[in-house]
């Protein structure tokens, strides 16, 4: 699984931290977002790179993730 990138989308920083630690321990790259707006931006953000290169291979998100942190 090394080299994979996972996006964690959750408004609870404790949940994000615990999940991130487990995934990084297994050699995965982790990106985090705290609300729906940031999650959509992260999924659309290619940082000027090829979109395929920047795509997460997995996503862990909260079902009722607030759109803007509220």
C-alpha positions in Angstrom: 0.0 0.0 0.0 3.0 2.3 0.2 2.8 5.3 -2.1 -1.0 5.5 -2.0 -2.7 8.8 -1.0 -5.8 8.8 1.2 -8.0 11.8 1.9 -9.5 12.0 5.4 -12.5 14.3 5.5 -13.9 14.8 9.0 -14.7 17.9 11.1 -13.5 16.1 14.3 -9.7 16.7 14.6 -9.3 13.8 17.0 -10.8 11.4 14.4 -8.6 12.8 11.7 -5.5 12.5 13.9 -6.2 8.9 14.9 -7.0 7.7 11.3 -4.0 9.7 9.9 -1.6 8.0 12.4 -2.8 4.5 11.5 -2.6 5.2 7.7 0.8 6.8 7.9 2.1 3.9 10.0 1.2 1.7 7.1 3.2 3.9 4.7 0.3 5.8 3.1 0.4 9.5 2.3 -2.5 11.3 4.0 -4.3 14.6 3.2 -6.9 16.0 5.6 -9.8 18.3 5.3 -12.2 19.6 8.0 -15.4 20.5 6.1 -17.2 19.8 2.8 -15.9 23.0 1.1 -12.3 22.1 1.8 -12.9 18.5 0.8 -14.4 19.5 -2.6 -11.4 21.9 -3.1 -8.9 19.2 -2.2 -10.5 16.7 -4.6 -10.4 19.3 -7.4 -6.9 20.6 -6.6 -4.1 19.3 -8.8 -1.4 21.7 -7.7 -0.5 22.2 -11.3 0.3 18.5 -11.7 -1.3 15.9 -13.8 -4.8 15.2 -12.3 -4.2 11.4 -12.3 -0.9 11.8 -10.4 -2.7 13.9 -7.7 -5.8 11.8 -7.2 -6.4 10.1 -3.9 -6.7 6.3 -4.2 -9.2 6.4 -1.2 -11.2 8.7 0.9 -12.5 8.4 4.4 -15.2 10.9 5.2 -17.9 11.7 7.6 -21.4 11.1 6.3 -22.8 14.4 7.6 -19.7 16.5 7.0 -20.6 20.2 7.3 -20.2 22.2 4.1 -18.3 25.1 5.6 -17.3 24.0 9.1 -20.7 24.9 10.8 
